[in-house]
Amino acid sequence: VEFAEAVRRRRMVRAYRPDPVDPVALSRILDAGRRGPSAGFSQGLDFVVVTAPETRLALARICGEDGYSSRGFPPWLSTAAVHVLPCVREGAYRERYAAADKAGSGGPGAWHVPYWWVDGGAALLLLLLAAVDEGLAAGFLDVADPDAVRSLLGIPADVAPLGLVTIGHAANDERASSSLGRGRRPLDDVVHRERW
Ligand SMILES: Cc1cc2nc3c(=O)[nH]c(=O)nc-3n(C[C@H](O)[C@H](O)[C@H](O)COP(=O)(O)O)c2cc1C
């Protein structure tokens, strides 16, 4: 798919067919996900990838699949063939900026934004676009209880799961289009040319 087309087609899909995802396609998606930028090239990013149905079901429970069902959504979390949890470790940034070649270049203590979250967001978008590029669908949601997710998946205490990316084959999900009727802000509204 052309880049512009992938950007246009991307949207959060909240209904999946249970068919498995080709592992080679999944590898390409994950590879795209790790190619994003990171402050100082700290690379404090990890992906936990879950395909086992029982673990997906456990994640779906933690992340509130029942709540979605009661709002009329299909069981999209447990049905999506793949769950990817992008995780960031703040310590990787602190370690990187303590290195000799970073002396005097600021770092986490001087930043007005914790850049590990920014880099995690960049990785998230790459995953979402790469899924579209593979002809697949993807969604994203808050993990609700990060400690429960950490304990289920053995994620270390100093690593933060950003959320859960669902990847799979799209089913009919007419309820899922951009926050149910809330339109995207027009370009001229979003862009402030030369100054705000
Ligand atoms: C940081 C972030 C958190 C989100 N959390 C949830 C969530 O918990 N549940 C959900 O269904 N969608 C979630 N979304 C998806 C948004 O609702 C969705 O991106 C937005 O409505 C725009 O729709 P689109 O991505 O399909 O264009 C989240 C998106 C982002 C970027």
The ligand as an SDF file (V2000), in Angstrom:
LIG
                    3D

 31 33  0  0  0  0  0  0  0  0999 V2000
   -3.4730    7.1290   23.4020 C   0  0  0  0  0  0  0  0  0  0  0  0
   -4.7480    6.4960   22.8670 C   0  0  0  0  0  0  0  0  0  0  0  0
   -5.5600    5.7910   23.7280 C   0  0  0  0  0  0  0  0  0  0  0  0
   -6.7180    5.1860   23.2460 C   0  0  0  0  0  0  0  0  0  0  0  0
   -7.4850    4.4350   24.0940 N   0  0  0  0  0  0  0  0  0  0  0  0
   -8.5280    3.7760   23.5950 C   0  0  0  0  0  0  0  0  0  0  0  0
   -9.2770    2.9070   24.4320 C   0  0  0  0  0  0  0  0  0  0  0  0
   -8.9880    2.7410   25.6220 O   0  0  0  0  0  0  0  0  0  0  0  0
  -10.3170    2.2350   23.8790 N   0  0  0  0  0  0  0  0  0  0  0  0
  -10.6460    2.3790   22.5570 C   0  0  0  0  0  0  0  0  0  0  0  0
  -11.5880    1.7290   22.1130 O   0  0  0  0  0  0  0  0  0  0  0  0
   -9.9780    3.2140   21.7400 N   0  0  0  0  0  0  0  0  0  0  0  0
   -8.9290    3.9040   22.2290 C   0  0  0  0  0  0  0  0  0  0  0  0
   -8.2070    4.7190   21.3890 N   0  0  0  0  0  0  0  0  0  0  0  0
   -8.6300    4.9070   19.9940 C   0  0  0  0  0  0  0  0  0  0  0  0
   -9.2550    6.2580   19.7690 C   0  0  0  0  0  0  0  0  0  0  0  0
  -10.5570    6.2640   20.2680 O   0  0  0  0  0  0  0  0  0  0  0  0
   -9.2380    6.5520   18.2620 C   0  0  0  0  0  0  0  0  0  0  0  0
   -7.9020    6.6380   17.8160 O   0  0  0  0  0  0  0  0  0  0  0  0
   -9.9730    7.8360   17.9220 C   0  0  0  0  0  0  0  0  0  0  0  0
  -11.3470    7.7090   18.2150 O   0  0  0  0  0  0  0  0  0  0  0  0
   -9.8440    8.2300   16.4710 C   0  0  0  0  0  0  0  0  0  0  0  0
  -10.3050    7.1910   15.6520 O   0  0  0  0  0  0  0  0  0  0  0  0
   -9.3740    6.5250   14.5170 P   0  0  0  0  0  0  0  0  0  0  0  0
   -8.0600    6.1750   15.1890 O   0  0  0  0  0  0  0  0  0  0  0  0
  -10.1520    5.3210   14.0890 O   0  0  0  0  0  0  0  0  0  0  0  0
   -9.1790    7.5380   13.4420 O   0  0  0  0  0  0  0  0  0  0  0  0
   -7.0570    5.3200   21.8760 C   0  0  0  0  0  0  0  0  0  0  0  0
   -6.2190    6.0310   21.0240 C   0  0  0  0  0  0  0  0  0  0  0  0
   -5.0670    6.5920   21.5070 C   0  0  0  0  0  0  0  0  0  0  0  0
   -4.1560    7.3140   20.5510 C   0  0  0  0  0  0  0  0  0  0  0  0
  1  2  1  0
  2  3  1  0
  2 30  2  0
  3  4  2  0
  4  5  1  0
  4 28  1  0
  5  6  2  0
  6  7  1  0
  6 13  1  0
  7  8  2  0
  7  9  1  0
  9 10  1  0
 10 11  2  0
 10 12  1  0
 12 13  2  0
 13 14  1  0
 14 15  1  0
 14 28  1  0
 15 16  1  0
 16 17  1  0
 16 18  1  0
 18 19  1  0
 18 20  1  0
 20 21  1  0
 20 22  1  0
 22 23  1  0
 23 24  1  0
 24 25  2  0
 24 26  1  0
 24 27  1  0
 28 29  2  0
 29 30  1  0
 30 31  1  0
M  END
$$$$
